[in-house]
Structure formats: structure tokens, C-alpha cells
Amino acid sequence: MKDSVVDRRARFLEVLGIRTEWVPKAGVGTVLAGGSGEAAEVAERDQLPELPERSALSEVQAVALDREPAFEAGPAEVRPPAVVAPAREPVPEVVHALLPQRAADIAAMDWDALEANVAGCTACGLCETRTQTVFGVGDRAAEWMLVGEAPGQNEDLQGEPFVGQAGKLLDNMLGALNLARGRNVFIANVLKCRPPENRDPAPNEVEQCEPYLRRQIALVRPKVIVVLGRFAAQSLLRTTTPIGKLRGTVHEYEGIPVVVTYHPAYLLRTLTDKARAWEDLCLAREVHDRAGAQA
């Protein structure tokens, strides 16, 4: 053999920073050099020190370990005591435990109490990054209610939903139905605080904020709800169905008819869908008129 097993192991242990201070028993060198394979394995396993755990090795050492056979620790080696990581305490579900009571409290609020509660809300992390809450705007006894996703940058600064270019487009859409922002429609969002960088709201944020919207709808008691955009539609209707399949159908929320259409900001980028949005508003008008006739 060009290279004995002992020499190779010695070089390997040297790479790992382990000194070879053990001494072979008599005859072992002979066995390793030319004895049977099974006897050699037994003799070598009895004399060589144990290799360190793979997790304690560097990347270079781990690669070397993969290329060499592993051996058990010799009887003379003293191993350090194992370190056991302390068990993690389970995280209490405080937020979820409080949700039913919190929702019940919100469901009993009048307009003034509800608005004050929203303004001081700290139920989720969005309170740390908002400029101000966006409660909603419009006629609190309106027959029409519009629901969007969440405040954007302009809304966060001004404290009102749907401002800026998207707001102007929405006002024009309302004007085509003889509606106006402060007169005969109430406008709100699923979330009352802006998510940073206008990201999609997180599930726990929706969960904490939904009781506010639910109470607003109960107080307004509109004859029709128009939902603006994919996220608002999926949140309100509790579905993952794409907005393209939600359009054109009358849905229901708490016994109130719901019509789904595109978000005004989307329509600013996709002008070809403005005609579809007008179809949705015409459907909402039919639903509203039919509800009025039945009243």
C-alpha cells in the first residue's frame, strides 16, 4: 500500500486540529497493514479517538469528514458533557384569546365611540408606522357604501380614504351614478391604517381590523355595498376567488347585497377595464333600485 490507514487518519486529524496522542496496541499496525478487513476495522475502531460532531466543524472540515470513514471514540477519551438547549416556552395566544371579547365590545359602540376607538387603536403593529388612522368618510345613513383595501400614502397623510388621482377617478365614477363623496355614500377600508410600502395587509391585521368595518356596515345599514379591488373583495367575502370571477355576480355580506369591481388605482393603469368597471356600477345601481322598490 502506498499510504497506510494510520497515516491517512493522522493527516486527517491534523487538518481538524486533533492531536494523535493515542498509542496502538501490539500487532495493530501489522493488522492494519495487511490483515483481514473485518479485523482491521475492529482494531482501528478500538484505538482511534472519536471525531467531533459535524455541526462543530468548519465547512472545509466537514468536506474532509465526508471523504473519510468515521470511527467510534476510544475507551480512554473523556468527552465533554452534552449541552442541552433549554425548552422554549410556548407563545401564548393572547391576541386570539382576546378577539371575541374585543369584537363584542366594538359591536356595541356608537359612531363616536367607534371613531375614538379606531383613532387610538394599537391592536396590531401598523399603529407604529402610521401617520394617522383613516376611519372613513361620507353620509353615515347612506344607501350606498364603498369598501376599499387599506389607506395608501396620501390617505395616511390626509386621514381620508381614496384621495389623490385614484380618489378623483372614484369621485367621477360616483358622479356618473348621481352620488357624491360627502352626500349619499359612505366610503371605508378594510384596514384603518396604512401598511408600510403599501404592501398587502397581513392576516392578523385584517383579523384585528375587521370588527371596525363590520360595525360601520351595521351602523350605516346600506342597501348595497360596492367592493373595490381584489384584496377588499376577498377579505370581505372570505374567498380566494380571483376578482375576474367575482365580478358580474351579486354576493352578500351580513344580508346586504355586494357587488365587486376594480380598484380605481388599477383602472388608472389599465384603461381598457374602465368599461367593465362601469358595467359593475350599473349592476350595483340595479341592485340598489331593486332593494329600494322592495323596501
C-alpha positions in Angstrom: 0.0 0.0 0.0 1.3 3.5 -0.9 -0.3 5.0 2.2 -1.3 3.3 5.4 -4.7 3.9 7.0 -2.9 5.2 10.1 -1.0 7.8 8.1 -4.2 9.0 6.3 -6.1 9.2 9.6 -3.2 11.1 11.2 -3.2 13.7 8.4 -7.0 14.0 8.6 -6.9 14.5 12.3 -4.2 17.1 11.9 -6.5 19.0 9.5 -9.2 19.0 12.2 -6.7 20.2 14.8 -6.8 16.9 16.8 -3.5 15.6 18.2 -2.9 11.9 17.8 -1.7 11.1 21.3 -3.0 7.5 21.3 -0.7 4.5 21.0 -1.7 1.4 19.0 -1.8 -2.0 20.8 0.7 -4.5 19.9 0.1 -6.1 16.5 -2.4 -3.5 15.4 0.0 -1.9 12.9 0.5 -5.3 11.3 -3.2 -6.0 11.1 -3.9 -2.6 9.6 -1.1 -3.0 7.1 -2.1 -6.4 5.8 -4.7 -8.2 8.0 -8.3 -9.0 7.1 -10.8 -6.2 6.5 -13.1 -7.1 9.4 -10.2 -7.5 12.0 -8.7 -4.2 10.8 -11.9 -2.3 11.3 -12.3 -3.7 14.8 -8.7 -2.9 15.8 -8.8 0.6 14.3 -12.2 1.4 15.9 -10.8 0.4 19.3 -7.8 2.8 19.1 -8.8 5.9 17.3 -10.4 8.9 19.0 -13.9 9.9 18.2 -14.3 12.7 15.5 -16.1 15.9 16.6 -19.8 16.4 15.7 -20.3 17.7 12.2 -22.2 20.8 13.5 -19.0 21.9 15.2 -16.8 21.7 12.1 -15.9 24.4 9.6 -17.1 24.0 6.0 -13.6 22.7 5.0 -13.5 20.3 7.8 -17.0 19.0 7.1 -16.0 18.3 3.5 -13.0 16.4 4.7 -15.2 14.4 7.1 -17.4 13.3 4.2 -14.4 11.9 2.4 -13.1 9.8 5.4 -14.6 6.9 7.3 -16.0 7.7 10.8 -14.8 5.9 13.9 -16.1 5.5 17.5 -14.3 7.1 20.5 -11.6 5.1 22.2 -12.1 4.0 25.8 -9.6 6.5 27.2 -11.2 9.6 25.7 -13.0 11.9 28.1 -16.0 13.5 26.3 -17.4 16.9 27.4 -20.9 16.8 28.8 -23.6 17.4 26.2 -25.2 20.8 26.2 -29.0 20.6 26.1 -30.8 23.7 24.8 -33.5 24.9 27.2 -37.0 24.1 26.1 -38.9 27.0 24.6 -41.9 28.2 26.4 -45.0 28.2 24.2 -46.1 31.6 23.0 -49.5 32.4 24.5 -52.2 33.1 22.0 -53.2 36.3 23.8 -54.3 38.1 20.7 -56.6 35.4 19.5 -58.0 34.8 23.0 -59.0 38.5 23.3 -60.5 38.7 19.8 -64.1 37.5 20.6 -64.4 39.9 23.6 -62.9 42.8 21.6 -65.2 42.2 18.7 -68.2 42.1 21.1 -67.1 45.4 22.6 -66.8 47.0 19.2 -70.1 45.7 18.0 -71.8 47.6 20.8 -70.2 51.0 20.0 -72.0 54.0 18.5 -70.3 56.3 15.9 -68.5 58.5 18.4 -67.1 55.6 20.4 -66.2 53.7 17.3 -64.3 56.6 15.8 -62.4 57.3 19.0 -61.5 53.6 19.4 -60.1 53.5 15.8 -58.1 56.6 16.4 -56.4 55.1 19.5 -56.1 51.5 18.2 -52.9 49.6 19.0 -54.2 46.1 18.2 -51.6 45.4 15.6 -48.1 46.6 14.5 -49.5 49.1 12.0 -50.0 51.6 14.8 -46.3 52.0 15.0 -45.8 53.1 11.4 -49.0 55.1 10.6 -49.3 58.9 10.5 -52.9 58.7 11.4 -55.9 56.3 11.2 -58.3 56.6 8.3 -61.7 56.0 9.7 -63.9 56.6 6.7 -65.9 59.5 5.2 -69.4 60.3 4.0 -73.0 60.0 4.8 -73.5 57.8 7.9 -77.0 57.0 6.8 -76.2 56.4 3.1 -77.9 53.8 1.0 -74.5 53.1 -0.8 -71.3 52.0 0.9 -67.9 51.6 -0.8 -65.2 49.4 0.7 -61.5 49.5 -0.3 -58.4 47.7 0.8 -56.3 50.0 3.0 -55.0 53.6 3.2 -52.1 54.5 0.9 -49.5 57.2 1.4 -51.8 60.1 0.6 -54.6 58.7 2.7 -52.3 58.2 5.6 -51.2 61.8 5.4 -54.7 63.3 5.0 -56.8 60.9 7.1 -59.3 60.3 4.4 -59.9 57.2 2.1 -59.4 57.4 -1.7 -57.6 60.7 -2.3 -55.1 61.6 -5.0 -55.6 60.5 -8.6 -57.4 57.3 -7.6 -59.8 59.4 -5.5 -60.5 61.7 -8.3 -61.4 58.8 -10.6 -63.6 57.4 -7.9 -65.4 60.7 -7.5 -66.1 60.8 -11.3 -67.4 57.2 -11.1 -69.7 58.2 -8.2 -70.9 61.3 -10.1 -72.0 59.1 -13.0 -74.4 57.5 -10.6 -75.6 60.8 -9.1 -73.6 60.1 -5.9 -71.1 62.3 -4.1 -68.4 61.6 -1.5 -70.0 63.6 1.3 -73.6 63.4 0.4 -75.2 60.0 -0.2 -72.4 57.4 0.1 -70.1 56.2 2.9 -66.5 55.2 2.0 -64.3 53.0 4.2 -61.5 50.5 4.0 -60.9 47.0 5.4 -57.9 48.4 7.3 -57.8 51.7 9.0 -54.0 52.1 9.0 -51.6 52.1 6.1 -49.4 49.0 5.7 -45.8 50.1 5.1 -44.8 50.5 1.5 -48.4 49.8 0.6 -47.9 46.1 0.9 -50.9 43.6 1.2 -52.4 43.6 4.6 -51.3 40.6 6.8 -54.0 38.1 8.0 -53.6 39.2 11.7 -54.1 42.9 10.7 -57.3 42.1 8.8 -58.4 39.9 11.8 -57.9 42.8 14.2 -59.5 45.5 12.0 -62.5 43.6 10.6 -64.7 44.3 13.7 -64.4 48.0 12.9 -65.7 47.6 9.3 -68.4 45.2 10.4 -69.6 47.8 12.9 -69.5 50.5 10.3 -71.6 48.5 8.0 -74.1 47.7 10.7 -74.4 51.4 11.6 -74.8 52.6 8.0 -77.1 49.8 7.0 -76.6 50.4 3.3 -78.8 48.9 0.6 -75.8 47.9 -1.5 -72.0 47.6 -0.9 -69.6 48.1 -3.7 -66.2 46.5 -3.0 -63.2 48.0 -4.8 -60.3 45.7 -5.7 -59.2 42.1 -5.3 -58.0 42.2 -1.7 -61.0 44.0 -0.3 -63.3 41.6 -2.1 -61.5 38.5 -0.9 -61.4 39.8 2.6 -65.0 40.9 2.9 -66.4 37.7 1.2 -63.8 35.4 2.8 -62.7 33.8 -0.5 -59.7 33.3 -2.7 -61.6 33.5 -5.9 -59.9 35.9 -8.4 -61.7 39.3 -8.9 -62.4 38.5 -12.5 -64.7 35.6 -11.4 -66.3 37.6 -8.5 -67.4 40.4 -10.9 -70.8 40.2 -12.5 -72.4 38.3 -9.6 -74.3 39.7 -6.7 -72.8 38.5 -3.4 -73.9 39.0 0.2 -72.4 40.3 3.4 -74.4 40.2 6.6 -77.6 40.1 4.5 -76.6 43.1 2.3 -76.0 42.7 -1.4 -72.4 43.1 -2.5 -71.1 44.0 -6.0 -67.4 43.6 -6.8 -65.4 45.9 -9.1 -61.9 47.0 -9.8 -59.9 49.4 -7.6 -59.6 52.9 -9.1 -55.8 52.8 -8.8 -55.9 49.7 -11.0 -58.1 51.4 -13.5 -55.6 54.2 -13.8 -53.1 51.7 -15.0 -55.5 49.5 -17.1 -57.7 51.9 -19.0 -59.3 49.0 -21.0 -61.0 47.8 -17.9 -62.9 51.0 -17.3 -65.8 49.8 -19.4 -66.0 46.6 -17.2 -66.0 48.8 -14.1 -68.9 50.8 -15.5 -70.8 47.5 -16.0 -70.2 46.7 -12.4 -71.5 50.1 -11.2 -74.6 49.6 -13.4 -75.2 46.3 -11.8 -74.9 47.9 -8.3 -77.4 50.5 -9.4 -79.9 47.8 -10.4 -79.4 46.1 -7.1 -79.9 49.3 -5.2 -83.0 50.2 -7.1 -84.5 46.8 -6.6 -83.8 47.0 -2.9 -85.4 50.4 -2.7 -88.5 49.1 -4.5 -88.8 46.2 -2.1 -88.5 48.5 1.0 
